[in-house]
Amino acid sequence: MPASNTNESLKKLGLNSYELRLWTALLSRGVSTAGELSDIANVPRSRSYDVLESLEKKGFVIMKLGKPIKYIAVPPKEVVERVKKNVQDYAKEEVKKLSDLRNTEIINELSTLHTQGVELVEPADLSGSLRGRHNLYNHLELTIRNAEESVTLMTTSQGFLRKVEGFKPTFEKLKKRGVKIRIAAPITKESVAALKELQGLAEVRHTDNKARFCIVDGKEIIFMVLDDTEVHPTYDVGIWVNTPFFASALENLFELAWKSMKPASEIVKR
């Protein structure tokens, strides 16, 4: 593996340049003094003790008792497990903080402020461009999650698989609230497992159309303007529009097409 690729991979462990140099130097020696490591790793001696202390706190090295002070390298596989555990613990703590924040008075005040602000906005102004599939799906999930009556989706065969994988928990919550979910997509042999996951949650029908859009409650539309088989996810583009007039018109057109589509269960039996 080229050195540049190795360094990029090791940076995922959360080490800065000096830490990375000293740790890899220690791995090559097993046990060594700060001075020896400083010379091997080309790190200033004035910094080596601070950097090794940092590595010790992170669990990459162990300080050996005695004089002169020596350091022992922790096995790399053990280091990876420690880093993974630290990341998981940090993520849990951050999620807890966000969960606690959600129910605070300040969020309620900000929500009220946002609601009042939206009331002053013209419906035509509630629109936007969404760039990148990650951002696109985040907003799509948010819009679907707030549905009160219906969710209408038309997507591609691969888009169908992505939406089942990403939105199934949301679909389950909507089903409990009585929201009607309909999905039209090209059904293939690859769709069988995904269809089973949607049993009882959504009605799925087959279409040869490659359109990509979502209509929520006949009021909001998110439509994707590019073919997902020809564009990199980073460059995918969607348009979000909050317009009951256009949304209801498009849903009426979908309704006509929906009647002629065959249930997905009939397609997979062939």
Residue pairs with C-beta under 8 A, 6 or more apart in sequence:
1 9
7 20
10 20
10 24
11 20
13 79
13 80
13 83
14 58
14 83
15 23
15 55
15 58
15 60
18 41
18 43
18 47
18 51
19 51
19 54
19 55
19 58
19 60
21 41
21 42
21 43
22 37
22 38
22 41
22 43
22 48
22 51
22 52
22 55
23 55
23 60
23 61
23 73
24 41
25 32
25 37
25 40
25 41
26 32
26 37
26 61
26 71
26 72
26 73
27 73
27 76
28 40
29 36
29 37
29 40
29 73
30 72
30 73
31 64
31 70
31 71
31 72
31 73
32 40
32 70
32 71
33 68
33 69
33 70
33 71
34 45
34 48
34 49
34 52
34 69
34 71
35 45
35 48
35 68
37 43
37 48
37 52
37 71
38 44
38 45
38 48
43 51
52 61
52 63
52 71
55 61
55 71
56 62
56 63
56 71
58 82
58 83
59 74
59 79
59 82
59 83
59 86
60 73
60 74
60 79
61 71
61 72
61 73
61 74
62 71
62 72
62 74
63 69
63 70
63 71
63 72
64 70
64 71
64 72
74 82
101 107
118 126
123 242
123 243
123 244
124 243
126 241
126 242
126 243
127 239
127 240
127 241
127 242
127 243
128 239
128 240
129 237
129 238
129 239
129 240
130 136
130 139
130 222
130 237
130 238
130 239
130 240
131 235
131 236
131 237
132 233
132 234
132 235
132 236
133 228
133 233
133 234
133 236
134 233
136 222
136 224
136 236
136 237
136 238
137 162
137 166
139 222
139 238
139 240
140 167
140 214
140 222
140 238
141 166
141 167
141 170
143 214
143 216
143 220
143 222
143 240
144 151
144 167
144 170
144 174
144 214
144 216
145 170
145 173
145 174
146 216
147 174
147 179
147 216
147 217
148 177
148 179
148 217
149 179
149 180
149 217
149 218
150 179
150 180
150 181
150 182
150 215
150 216
150 217
150 218
151 174
151 179
151 180
151 181
151 182
151 214
151 215
151 216
152 182
152 214
152 215
152 216
152 251
152 254
153 163
153 181
153 182
153 183
153 184
153 185
153 213
153 214
154 183
154 184
154 185
154 207
154 209
154 211
154 212
154 213
154 214
154 254
155 163
155 183
155 184
155 185
155 212
156 185
156 186
156 210
156 212
156 227
156 228
156 229
157 185
157 186
157 187
157 188
157 190
157 191
158 228
158 229
159 185
159 212
159 228
160 183
160 185
160 186
160 187
160 191
160 194
160 204
161 190
161 191
161 194
163 183
164 194
164 197
164 198
165 194
168 197
168 198
168 201
171 181
171 198
171 201
171 202
172 201
174 181
175 181
175 200
175 201
175 202
181 201
181 202
181 203
182 202
182 203
182 204
182 205
182 258
183 198
183 202
183 203
183 204
183 205
184 204
184 205
184 206
184 207
184 209
184 254
184 257
184 258
184 261
185 191
185 204
185 206
185 207
186 206
186 207
186 208
186 209
186 210
187 195
187 204
187 206
187 264
187 267
187 268
189 268
191 264
191 268
192 268
195 204
195 264
195 265
195 268
198 204
203 263
204 263
204 264
205 258
205 261
205 262
205 263
205 264
206 261
206 262
206 263
206 264
206 266
206 267
207 257
207 261
209 257
210 227
211 223
212 223
212 224
212 228
213 221
213 222
213 223
213 224
213 250
214 221
214 222
214 223
215 221
215 247
215 250
215 251
215 254
216 247
218 244
218 247
218 248
218 251
219 242
219 243
219 244
219 247
219 248
220 240
220 241
220 242
220 243
220 247
221 239
221 240
221 241
221 243
221 246
221 247
221 250
222 238
222 239
222 240
222 241
223 238
223 239
224 236
224 237
224 238
224 239
225 237
225 238
225 239
226 235
226 236
226 237
228 236
241 247
